[in-house]
Amino acid sequence: MNAIAELERTIPTEALFDRYHVGWETKDADLIASLHSADTIFRLHDGSPAVEGREALRAHCRHLFATYDFSMLMGKRIFGRDYWTFDWTMVLTLAMPGGTAFVAHVGMLDVITVNAEGEVASKHVYPDIARMESAFARAGIAR
């Protein structure tokens, strides 16, 4: 397959990423969930269990956005016909037990698969566990 044909096949995935990323940037749990399949799997690889299903993901995102103050620094993205990877940094604002705020930077890698209907079928998030654990420990958060 030539490069132009391959690019034409990956553009829909890149467009899906663009809409999906808006959901995360604006912390819109409804938008994020609407782009996932009904039987989606979302897994943060930090020892926590997977979130299964669109409605469970919607609730998970609402909880996440209500609990943590974070933003994203974009890194490298790689798109394929039915997947993308996204290397990014989570900029997380937390408070130490005494109340003093601090900012932690945690490297993250997302691996997303897309089904034939153009929905996110799975999202696996691989954090820099050492940095994540250090930030939460500094904030006195047991995880």
Secondary structure, 3 states (H helix, E strand, C coil): CCHHHHHHHHHHHHHHHHHHHHHHHCCCHHHHHHCEEEEEEEEECCCCCCEECHHHHHHHHHHHHHHCEEEEEEEEEEECCCEEEEEEEEEEEEECCCCCEEEEEEEEEEEEEECCCCCEEEEEEEECHHHHHHHHHHCCCCC
